[in-house]
Amino acid sequence: MSDPKKLFIKTYGCQMNVYDSERMAEALGGQGYVETQSVEDADMILLNTCHIREKAAEKVYSELGRFKGLKAAKPDLKIGVAGCVAQAEGEEIMRRQPLVDLVVGPQSYHRLPELEAKARAGEKALDTDFPEEDKFEKLKSRPKAKRGPTAFLTVQEGCDKFCAFCVVPYTRGAEVSRPADRILREANELVERGVREITLLGQNVNAYHGAGPNGDMTLAGLIWELDKIDGLERIRFTTSHPNDMSDDLIEAHGTCAKLMPYLHLPVQAGSDKILKRMNRSHTAESYLRLIERIRAARPDILMSGDFIVGFPEETEADFQATLDLVEEVRYGYAYSFKYSTRPGTPAAERAQVDPAEADDRLHRLQAVITRHQREIQDSMVGREVSVLFEKPGRLPGQMVGKSEYLHAVHVQDSGLEAGQITRVRIVASGANSLAGERV
């Protein structure tokens, strides 16, 4: 029997890309590939790219340039580019970097076996279509190997919001929701393999409206169906849009014990003028009232958010409105970025904020966010939380996991195992984690 071919995948960006990389590895597993962590050992290198960050395409080209020596030493090495940069750049990738053999968009990776065969035959393989068939159904079922205690599960893809700064509608396409029965089947398979916590993924996950037995099902309806699965102990979802935070989903946060008290709900800015220019379709006031309703349903919920500073036409007064909103909400986590242009998006054509001013605003915002994060984390000391342990820590006999609020927690206890959910009393707060002892 011949040795298996080695596949090296580098994943950029969001959790959805992590999920996609897992499925791509499974798709190529049917072609005789096994994953390797060493790029030097690889028979195929696959970059699963993200187009959200600044100069994303240029970073991919730079990475590809580092493979020239590997390709020269191993002429049969195949190099592929997948994901959102592949969708946006298409054939241009092969033109600018001829060593690339395969380019596949995020909606077509179920066709990887055919594309790989084409590349092995010496042809250039390109697929950036938005095919009608369901890529999830076309893929083989996940192998039954043991899994870690947490997993991602994509339920919705694409976006119809067309925020002025975002390329997702162009790279991932229109909003599409997977049928509920297929999600539930995959969730059951994950639980059979040892998974105890599932995070449901979507570009606008709370816009989920997949086909169910009695018509379209909402995300809340899907969560209640997942709640029935024995062995599944925790449910999370990300990323949400404020306009799709429905009444039944808010209610589920207060009544579904398996739905964790953590919610990522991006607002992007606190100025109504900037929100309108972003095409966000909500106001700062409507967002704050929504937070009130969510906290009324689940008072201990930990909120997370996204912010863009230095958006075109943002003034100091607009930025102050963002700081005011952050002070009012007090996020347990938040992700903040300086605006950068994305070619083809409406905001790219507008007058840009001075980069030095944008840098200053970002640092000021992050200082406030960091203060809140630390205060909230420090407030956990003395409380009891439920921790799902995931892996050994850096010290002998130490285990690390996540609380229901997504805080990283480490416990010095050799009797703990991965996959175990245990009550823990928090005894100390560190820079990015909590220390606890088993109750």
C-alpha positions in Angstrom: 0.0 0.0 0.0 1.4 3.4 -1.0 2.0 6.0 1.7 -0.8 8.6 2.1 -0.4 12.0 0.6 0.1 14.8 3.1 -2.2 17.9 3.2 -1.2 21.2 4.9 -4.0 23.7 5.5 -3.4 27.2 6.8 -6.6 28.9 8.0 -7.1 32.6 8.1 -9.9 34.6 9.7 -13.2 33.6 11.2 -14.6 30.5 12.8 -16.5 29.7 9.6 -13.1 29.3 7.9 -12.0 26.9 10.7 -15.2 24.8 10.0 -14.6 25.0 6.2 -11.0 23.8 6.6 -12.2 20.8 8.6 -14.6 19.9 5.8 -12.0 20.5 3.0 -9.6 18.1 4.8 -12.4 15.6 5.0 -13.2 16.0 1.3 -9.6 15.5 0.4 -9.3 12.6 2.8 -11.3 10.6 0.3 -8.5 11.2 -2.2 -5.9 9.6 0.1 -4.7 12.8 2.0 -3.9 13.0 5.7 -3.3 16.3 7.4 0.2 17.3 8.4 1.4 20.2 10.6 4.6 20.5 8.6 4.5 22.5 5.4 7.8 20.9 4.3 6.2 17.4 4.3 3.1 18.4 2.3 2.1 17.1 -1.0 -0.6 19.7 -1.2 -0.7 23.2 0.5 -4.1 24.8 0.8 -4.5 28.4 2.1 -8.0 29.0 3.3 -8.2 32.8 3.1 -10.1 35.6 4.6 -10.9 39.0 3.0 -11.9 41.0 6.1 -8.5 42.3 7.2 -6.5 45.1 5.5 -4.5 44.1 2.4 -5.8 40.5 2.7 -4.9 39.6 -0.9 -1.4 41.0 -0.7 -0.7 39.0 2.4 -1.8 35.9 0.6 0.5 36.6 -2.4 3.4 37.2 0.1 2.7 33.8 1.7 2.6 32.1 -1.7 6.0 33.7 -2.5 7.5 31.8 0.4 6.5 28.5 -1.2 8.7 28.9 -4.3 11.6 27.0 -2.8 9.3 24.2 -1.7 7.8 24.0 -5.2 11.3 23.9 -6.8 12.5 21.1 -4.5 9.3 19.1 -4.9 7.8 19.7 -8.4 4.8 17.5 -7.7 3.8 19.7 -4.8 0.3 21.2 -5.5 -0.6 24.6 -4.1 -4.2 25.8 -3.7 -5.9 29.0 -2.5 -9.4 28.7 -1.1 -11.8 31.0 0.8 -12.9 34.6 0.3 -9.7 35.9 -1.3 -10.0 33.1 -3.8 -13.5 34.2 -4.5 -12.6 37.8 -4.9 -9.4 37.4 -6.9 -10.2 34.3 -9.0 -8.0 33.7 -12.0 -5.9 36.7 -11.1 -4.2 34.6 -8.4 -2.9 32.2 -11.0 -1.8 35.0 -13.2 0.1 36.8 -10.5 1.5 33.7 -8.9 1.9 30.9 -11.5 2.9 28.3 -8.9 -0.7 28.1 -7.8 -2.4 25.0 -9.2 -5.9 25.3 -7.7 -8.3 28.2 -6.8 -11.6 27.4 -5.1 -14.2 29.7 -3.6 -16.0 29.1 -0.3 -19.2 27.9 -2.0 -17.4 25.3 -4.1 -15.1 23.4 -1.8 -17.2 20.2 -2.1 -15.7 20.0 -5.6 -12.2 19.8 -4.3 -11.7 16.1 -5.2 -12.4 16.9 -8.9 -10.2 20.0 -8.8 -7.4 18.1 -7.1 -7.6 15.4 -9.8 -7.4 18.1 -12.4 -4.4 19.7 -10.8 -2.7 16.3 -10.5 -3.1 15.9 -14.2 -1.1 19.0 -14.8 -4.0 21.4 -15.4 -4.9 24.6 -13.7 -8.1 24.1 -11.6 -10.4 27.1 -10.9 -13.9 27.1 -9.4 -15.4 30.3 -7.9 -19.0 29.6 -8.9 -22.1 29.9 -6.6 -23.4 26.4 -7.4 -27.0 25.5 -6.8 -26.3 22.2 -5.1 -25.8 22.0 -1.4 -22.1 21.7 -0.7 -22.7 20.2 2.7 -24.8 17.4 1.3 -22.2 16.7 -1.5 -19.5 16.2 1.0 -19.0 12.8 2.6 -20.2 12.4 6.1 -17.7 13.3 8.7 -15.5 10.3 9.7 -16.4 8.9 13.1 -13.0 9.6 14.8 -13.1 11.0 18.3 -13.4 14.7 18.5 -12.5 17.3 21.1 -15.3 18.5 23.4 -16.2 21.6 21.3 -17.0 22.0 17.7 -18.2 24.6 15.1 -21.3 23.9 13.0 -22.2 26.1 10.0 -26.0 26.7 9.8 -26.2 29.8 7.6 -23.9 31.5 5.0 -23.9 34.7 3.1 -25.3 38.1 3.8 -28.0 40.4 2.4 -27.2 43.4 4.5 -24.6 45.1 2.3 -22.8 47.1 4.9 -20.8 49.8 3.2 -17.5 48.5 4.5 -18.0 44.8 3.9 -17.1 42.3 1.1 -19.0 39.3 2.5 -22.0 39.7 0.2 -19.7 39.6 -2.8 -17.5 36.7 -1.6 -20.0 34.5 0.3 -23.1 35.4 -1.7 -26.7 35.9 -0.6 -28.0 34.5 2.7 -28.7 30.8 2.6 -29.8 28.6 5.5 -29.2 24.9 5.7 -32.3 22.6 6.3 -32.8 21.9 10.0 -32.8 18.1 9.6 -29.3 18.2 8.1 -28.0 20.4 10.9 -29.5 18.1 13.5 -28.0 15.0 11.8 -24.6 16.6 11.8 -25.0 17.7 15.4 -25.9 14.2 16.5 -22.8 12.8 14.7 -20.6 15.3 16.5 -22.0 14.4 19.9 -21.5 10.7 19.1 -17.8 11.6 18.5 -17.4 13.3 21.9 -18.5 16.8 21.3 -20.3 18.5 24.3 -20.5 22.1 23.1 -21.5 23.3 19.6 -21.2 26.8 18.3 -23.6 27.5 15.4 -22.0 29.7 12.7 -23.3 32.1 10.1 -22.4 35.4 8.7 -25.8 36.5 10.0 -26.5 33.5 12.1 -29.6 34.9 13.7 -31.2 35.4 10.3 -31.3 31.6 10.1 -34.5 30.4 8.4 -33.9 26.9 7.4 -36.5 24.5 6.2 -38.2 22.5 9.0 -40.9 20.0 9.1 -43.6 22.7 9.5 -42.1 25.4 7.3 -39.1 27.6 7.9 -37.5 27.4 11.3 -36.0 30.3 13.2 -32.7 30.1 15.0 -34.5 29.9 18.3 -36.5 26.9 16.9 -33.3 25.2 15.8 -31.8 25.8 19.3 -34.7 24.2 21.0 -34.4 21.1 18.7 -30.7 20.9 19.5 -31.6 21.2 23.2 -33.3 17.7 22.8 -30.0 16.0 21.9 -28.7 13.8 24.8 -25.1 14.5 25.5 -25.1 18.0 24.0 -24.6 20.2 27.0 -23.9 23.6 25.6 -25.0 25.7 22.6 -23.6 29.0 21.4 -24.0 31.0 18.1 -22.1 33.7 16.2 -22.2 36.2 14.5 -25.5 38.1 15.0 -26.9 41.3 13.5 -29.0 43.5 15.8 -31.9 43.7 13.2 -32.3 39.9 13.4 -32.4 39.5 17.1 -36.0 38.2 17.3 -38.3 37.9 20.2 -38.2 34.1 20.4 -34.4 34.2 20.3 -34.3 36.7 23.2 -36.7 34.5 25.1 -34.5 31.4 24.5 -31.6 33.2 26.2 -33.8 33.3 29.3 -35.4 29.9 29.2 -33.0 27.4 27.4 -30.5 26.0 29.9 -28.2 24.8 27.2 -27.9 28.2 25.5 -24.9 29.8 27.1 -25.1 33.3 28.6 -22.8 34.9 26.1 -23.8 36.9 23.0 -21.7 38.5 20.3 -23.8 41.4 18.9 -21.8 43.8 16.7 -22.8 47.4 16.6 -19.8 48.9 14.8 -20.3 52.5 15.9 -22.2 54.7 18.3 -23.0 57.6 16.0 -26.3 57.4 14.1 -24.7 59.4 11.2 -21.9 56.9 10.8 -24.3 53.9 11.3 -26.4 55.3 8.4 -23.4 55.8 6.2 -22.4 52.2 7.1 -25.8 51.0 6.0 -26.3 49.3 9.3 -30.1 49.9 9.4 -30.2 50.4 13.1 -29.5 53.3 15.4 -27.5 53.5 18.6 -30.7 54.0 20.6 -32.4 50.9 19.1 -29.3 48.9 19.8 -29.2 50.0 23.4 -32.9 49.2 23.9 -32.2 45.8 22.4 -29.4 45.2 24.9 -31.9 46.1 27.7 -34.4 43.5 26.5 -31.7 40.8 26.2 -30.4 41.6 29.7 -34.0 41.5 31.1 -34.3 38.0 29.7 -30.9 36.9 31.0 -29.5 39.3 33.5 -26.0 37.7 33.8 -25.4 37.5 30.0 -21.9 38.6 28.9 -22.0 40.9 25.8 -19.4 41.0 23.1 -19.2 43.4 20.2 -17.4 44.7 17.1 -16.3 48.3 16.4 -14.8 50.1 13.4 -13.1 53.5 14.1 -12.0 56.0 11.5 -14.8 55.2 9.1 -15.0 57.7 6.3 -16.5 61.1 7.5 -16.2 60.1 11.2 -15.7 63.2 13.3 -14.4 63.4 16.9 -18.0 63.9 18.0 -19.0 60.7 16.1 -16.2 58.8 17.8 -17.2 60.2 21.2 -20.7 58.7 20.6 -19.0 55.3 20.2 -17.2 55.8 23.5 -20.4 56.7 25.2 -22.1 53.6 23.9 -19.3 51.4 25.0 -19.4 53.0 28.5 -23.1 52.2 28.7 -23.0 48.6 27.5 -19.8 47.5 29.2 -18.6 44.6 27.0 -17.0 41.5 28.4 -15.2 41.1 25.1 -15.0 43.4 22.1 -13.1 43.4 18.8 -12.1 46.8 17.4 -10.4 47.7 14.2 -9.3 50.8 12.2 -11.3 51.2 9.0 -9.5 50.0 5.9 -10.8 50.1 2.4 -12.1 47.1 0.5 -12.1 47.5 -3.2 -15.6 47.4 -4.7 -17.4 48.4 -1.5 -19.3 51.8 -1.3 -17.2 53.2 1.5 -13.9 52.7 -0.4 -14.8 55.7 -2.7 -15.4 58.2 0.2 -13.1 60.7 1.8 -10.9 58.9 4.3 -10.1 59.9 7.9 -6.5 60.9 8.6 -4.7 57.6 9.5 -2.9 59.1 12.5 -6.3 60.3 13.8 -7.8 56.9 13.3 -4.9 55.3 15.1 -5.4 57.6 18.1 -9.1 56.8 18.2 -8.5 53.1 18.0 -6.0 53.2 21.0 -8.5 55.3 23.0 -11.4 52.9 22.3 -9.3 49.8 23.1 -8.2 51.4 26.4 -11.9 51.7 27.5 -12.7 48.2 26.2 -9.7 46.7 28.0 -10.7 48.4 31.3 -14.2 47.0 31.1 -13.0 43.5 30.2 -10.7 43.5 33.1 -13.3 44.8 35.6 -15.8 42.2 34.4 -13.2 39.4 34.6 -12.0 40.5 38.1 -15.6 40.5 39.3 -15.7 36.8 38.7 -13.4 36.1 41.6 -15.3 34.4 44.4 -18.1 33.2 42.1 -18.8 29.6 41.1 -19.0 28.9 37.3 -19.4 25.8 35.2 -16.3 24.9 33.2 -16.1 22.6 30.2 -12.5 21.4 30.3 -10.9 21.1 26.8 -7.2 20.3 27.2 -4.2 20.1 29.5 -2.6 23.4 30.5 1.0 24.4 30.4 1.8 23.2 34.0 1.8 19.5 35.1 -1.6 18.5 36.4 -3.3 21.6 35.0 -6.5 21.6 32.9 -8.0 24.5 31.0 -11.4 25.1 29.7 -14.2 27.7 29.2 -16.8 28.9 31.6 -20.4 29.5 30.4 -19.4 33.1 29.9 -16.5 32.1 27.6 -13.8 33.1 30.1 -10.7 30.9 29.9 -10.3 29.0 33.2 -7.4 26.9 34.5 -7.5 24.5 37.4 -4.6 22.7 39.1 -6.3 19.2 39.5 -4.9 16.0 38.0 -8.3 14.3 38.4 -9.9 16.4 35.6 -10.3 15.2 32.0 -11.1 16.8 28.7 -14.8 16.8 28.0 -15.7 17.0 31.7 -18.0 19.8 32.9 -17.3 20.8 36.5 -18.3 23.5 39.0 -15.3 25.7 39.8 -14.8 28.5 42.3 -12.8 31.4 40.8 -9.9 32.3 43.0 -7.8 34.7 40.9 -8.0 36.8 37.7 -5.0 37.0 35.4 -4.3 39.0 32.3 -6.4 36.8 30.0 -7.7 34.0 32.1 -9.2 33.0 35.5 -7.7 30.6 38.0 -10.1 28.3 39.8 -10.5 25.3 42.1 -12.9 22.5 41.8 -15.9 22.8 44.1 
